[in-house]
Amino acid sequence: MKIFKGIATLFFLLIVLSSCTTVRVATDYDREANFGEYSTYAFFKPGIDKAEISDLDKKRILRAIDAELSAKGMVKNENPTILVSIFTKERERVDVYNNNFGWGWGWNPWWWGGAYGSTVSRSTEGSLYIDLIDAQTQELVWQGVGSARLITSGDIDKKEERIREIVREIMVAYPPGVASN
């Protein structure tokens, strides 16, 4: 029984740790847009100002987007072909893990063994929306959203790396129809 408990505990830890590194991504785009025409970009300040996060996190996100677009060959310009805006959502996530495992059937206390009780885990999950807007028509042409657990502790390096990871995962899908490396 001790071996089973040890394996179950290890399995549980692996699931919890692996869930911390995942970013769920969804994208949508205008099929009529010619993404080959978009070679320059600028940040859309009115949209970015509305994002309800700290100015420091905004800077981290914008630096990460800047790095990703530059890596795709796009150039930041005062006369852009595309405007970049962001939007964020945040929510508390509560996971309850039931530790009622053992042997036998039924709830009778003499039939069950093992650890009893529940473990509650709280974390903050955030969603980052990256909107790409045609500068000439002012219409949204591409949107990517990434949702992931956030690092809310004081470790700035981990927080910055997490933001870069989320942005990188979102931007893999841009431009649409182009295979990523």
C-alpha positions as CSV (number, residue, x, y, z in Angstrom):
1,M,0.0,0.0,0.0
2,K,2.9,2.4,0.7
3,I,4.2,1.9,-2.8
4,F,0.7,2.8,-4.2
5,K,0.6,5.9,-2.1
6,G,4.1,6.9,-3.2
7,I,3.3,6.4,-6.9
8,A,-0.1,8.2,-6.5
9,T,1.7,11.2,-4.7
10,L,4.4,11.3,-7.4
11,F,1.8,11.2,-10.2
12,F,-0.2,14.0,-8.5
13,L,2.9,16.2,-8.2
14,L,3.8,15.6,-11.9
15,I,0.3,16.7,-13.0
16,V,0.4,19.8,-10.8
17,L,3.9,20.8,-11.9
18,S,3.2,20.2,-15.6
19,S,0.0,22.2,-15.4
20,C,2.0,25.2,-14.3
21,T,3.9,25.3,-17.6
22,T,1.0,25.1,-20.0
23,V,-0.4,27.9,-22.0
24,R,-3.8,27.4,-23.7
25,V,-3.9,29.4,-26.9
26,A,-6.7,30.2,-29.3
27,T,-6.5,32.5,-32.4
28,D,-8.9,33.9,-34.9
29,Y,-8.3,36.0,-38.0
30,D,-10.0,37.7,-41.0
31,R,-9.6,35.4,-44.0
32,E,-9.9,38.4,-46.3
33,A,-6.8,40.1,-44.8
34,N,-3.6,39.9,-46.8
35,F,-1.0,39.2,-44.0
36,G,1.8,39.5,-46.5
37,E,1.2,43.3,-46.7
38,Y,1.8,43.8,-43.0
39,S,5.5,44.5,-42.5
40,T,5.6,47.3,-40.0
41,Y,3.9,47.8,-36.6
42,A,3.3,50.2,-33.8
43,F,1.6,49.8,-30.4
44,F,-1.9,51.2,-30.2
45,K,-1.7,53.3,-27.1
46,P,-5.5,53.9,-26.5
47,G,-6.1,50.1,-26.4
48,I,-3.0,49.4,-24.3
49,D,-3.9,52.1,-21.7
50,K,-7.2,50.3,-21.1
51,A,-5.5,47.0,-20.0
52,E,-6.1,46.6,-16.3
53,I,-2.6,45.5,-15.2
54,S,0.4,47.4,-13.8
55,D,2.4,49.6,-16.0
56,L,5.4,47.3,-15.3
57,D,3.6,44.3,-16.6
58,K,2.4,46.2,-19.6
59,K,6.1,47.0,-20.4
60,R,7.0,43.4,-20.0
61,I,4.2,42.3,-22.4
62,L,5.1,44.9,-25.0
63,R,8.8,44.0,-24.9
64,A,7.9,40.4,-25.4
65,I,5.6,41.2,-28.3
66,D,8.2,43.5,-29.8
67,A,10.8,40.7,-29.7
68,E,8.4,38.2,-31.3
69,L,7.3,40.5,-34.1
70,S,11.0,41.5,-34.8
71,A,11.9,37.9,-34.9
72,K,9.2,37.5,-37.6
73,G,10.9,40.2,-39.7
74,M,8.5,43.0,-38.8
75,V,9.8,46.5,-38.1
76,K,8.5,48.9,-35.6
77,N,7.6,52.1,-37.4
78,E,5.8,55.4,-36.9
79,N,3.8,54.8,-40.1
80,P,2.8,51.2,-39.4
81,T,0.7,48.8,-41.5
82,I,-0.6,47.1,-38.4
83,L,-1.4,48.3,-34.9
84,V,-0.9,46.1,-31.8
85,S,-3.2,46.3,-28.8
86,I,-3.6,44.2,-25.7
87,F,-6.3,43.3,-23.3
88,T,-6.1,41.2,-20.1
89,K,-8.4,39.3,-17.9
90,E,-7.6,37.8,-14.6
91,R,-9.5,35.3,-12.3
92,E,-8.8,33.2,-9.3
93,R,-8.6,29.5,-10.0
94,V,-9.5,27.1,-7.2
95,D,-8.7,23.4,-7.7
96,V,-9.8,20.8,-5.2
97,Y,-8.0,17.5,-5.2
98,N,-9.8,14.6,-3.4
99,N,-7.4,12.4,-1.5
100,N,-10.0,9.8,-0.6
101,F,-8.3,6.7,-2.0
102,G,-7.9,3.3,-0.5
103,W,-9.3,-0.2,-0.9
104,G,-12.8,-1.7,-0.8
105,W,-16.2,-0.3,-1.8
106,G,-18.5,1.9,0.2
107,W,-17.9,4.7,2.7
108,N,-17.8,2.6,5.8
109,P,-14.7,3.7,7.7
110,W,-13.6,0.1,8.3
111,W,-13.5,-0.6,4.5
112,W,-11.4,2.3,3.4
113,G,-7.7,2.9,4.0
114,G,-5.1,5.5,2.9
115,A,-5.1,9.2,3.1
116,Y,-8.4,11.1,3.6
117,G,-9.4,14.6,3.0
118,S,-9.0,17.2,0.2
119,T,-6.3,19.5,-0.9
120,V,-7.3,23.0,-2.1
121,S,-5.0,24.8,-4.5
122,R,-5.5,28.5,-5.3
123,S,-3.8,30.3,-8.2
124,T,-4.4,33.2,-10.4
125,E,-5.1,32.5,-14.1
126,G,-4.7,35.3,-16.6
127,S,-5.7,35.7,-20.2
128,L,-3.7,37.9,-22.5
129,Y,-5.4,39.0,-25.7
130,I,-3.1,40.3,-28.5
131,D,-5.1,42.2,-31.2
132,L,-3.6,43.1,-34.5
133,I,-5.5,45.9,-36.3
134,D,-5.1,47.0,-39.9
135,A,-3.7,50.6,-39.5
136,Q,-5.5,51.8,-42.7
137,T,-9.0,50.4,-42.1
138,Q,-8.8,50.3,-38.3
139,E,-10.3,46.8,-38.4
140,L,-9.2,43.9,-36.3
141,V,-7.5,41.3,-38.6
142,W,-6.0,38.9,-36.1
143,Q,-6.5,38.0,-32.4
144,G,-4.6,35.6,-30.3
145,V,-5.4,34.8,-26.7
146,G,-3.3,32.8,-24.2
147,S,-4.5,31.7,-20.9
148,A,-2.2,30.4,-18.2
149,R,-1.5,30.4,-14.5
150,L,0.4,33.6,-13.5
151,I,3.3,34.1,-11.2
152,T,2.2,36.5,-8.6
153,S,5.1,36.2,-6.2
154,G,7.9,38.7,-6.0
155,D,10.3,36.7,-8.3
156,I,10.5,39.2,-11.1
157,D,12.7,37.0,-13.3
158,K,10.2,34.1,-13.2
159,K,7.4,36.6,-13.8
160,E,9.1,38.1,-16.9
161,E,10.0,34.6,-18.3
162,R,6.3,33.5,-17.8
163,I,5.1,36.6,-19.7
164,R,7.6,35.9,-22.5
165,E,6.4,32.3,-22.7
166,I,2.7,33.3,-22.9
167,V,3.4,35.9,-25.7
168,R,5.7,33.4,-27.6
169,E,3.0,30.7,-27.5
170,I,0.3,33.2,-28.8
171,M,2.5,34.6,-31.5
172,V,3.5,31.1,-32.9
173,A,0.2,31.3,-34.8
174,Y,1.0,34.6,-36.5
175,P,0.8,35.0,-39.4
176,P,-1.9,32.5,-40.1
177,G,-1.2,29.8,-42.5
178,V,2.5,29.9,-42.0
179,A,4.1,26.8,-40.3
180,S,6.1,27.6,-37.1
181,N,9.6,26.4,-36.4
